[in-house]
Amino acid sequence: MRQFIFRLNVSFDTFKPYYQGVVENVQVTDINGVVIRINGRHFRQFLTAEGIHGNFRLTIEDNGHFKSLEKL
């Protein structure tokens, strides 16, 4: 498994197209400069009226498939 740590700060209005499925992937850069694309549906549980703000850890399987996303 591989893990990536990143910070995300987006407003509710900015994230709305991802929540609705209009836009599929959120692109982030982890603390080591690796660019990652994550399906927006994985962030829905973290969405508040203010948006999504905080540090996150993405874990993927060795085959590159999504395993988990957690807020730190």
C-alpha positions in Angstrom: 0.0 0.0 0.0 1.0 3.6 -0.5 -0.1 6.6 1.4 -0.3 10.3 0.4 -0.7 13.3 2.8 -2.2 16.5 1.4 -4.1 19.6 2.4 -7.4 20.6 0.8 -9.1 24.0 1.2 -12.1 24.5 -1.1 -15.3 26.4 -0.6 -18.7 24.7 -0.8 -19.4 26.5 -4.1 -16.1 25.4 -5.6 -16.7 21.7 -4.6 -20.4 21.6 -5.7 -19.7 20.3 -9.2 -17.7 17.4 -7.8 -20.4 16.7 -5.3 -23.0 16.6 -8.0 -20.9 14.4 -10.2 -20.6 17.0 -13.0 -16.8 17.0 -12.5 -15.3 13.6 -11.5 -11.7 14.0 -10.2 -10.2 16.3 -7.7 -6.5 16.9 -8.3 -4.3 17.5 -5.3 -0.5 17.6 -4.7 0.8 15.6 -1.7 3.5 16.9 0.7 6.2 15.3 -1.5 5.0 17.0 -4.7 3.2 14.0 -6.2 0.1 15.0 -8.2 -2.9 12.7 -7.5 -6.4 12.6 -9.0 -9.1 11.3 -6.6 -12.7 10.8 -7.5 -14.8 13.6 -5.9 -17.3 11.1 -4.4 -14.6 10.1 -1.8 -14.7 13.7 -0.3 -18.5 13.9 0.1 -18.4 12.8 3.8 -16.1 15.7 4.6 -18.2 18.4 2.9 -19.7 21.1 5.2 -21.5 24.3 4.5 -18.1 26.0 4.5 -16.6 23.5 2.1 -13.8 21.0 2.7 -10.8 22.1 4.7 -8.0 20.2 6.4 -5.3 17.6 6.0 -6.0 14.2 4.5 -4.4 10.8 4.1 -5.1 8.8 1.0 -4.3 5.1 1.0 -4.2 3.1 -2.2 -3.6 -0.6 -2.8 -0.4 -1.8 -4.5 -2.4 -2.1 -7.7 -3.4 1.6 -7.5 -7.0 1.1 -6.4 -8.5 3.3 -3.8 -8.5 1.9 -0.2 -9.3 4.8 2.1 -9.4 8.6 2.6 -9.3 10.0 6.1 -9.2 13.5 7.6 -6.2 14.0 9.9 
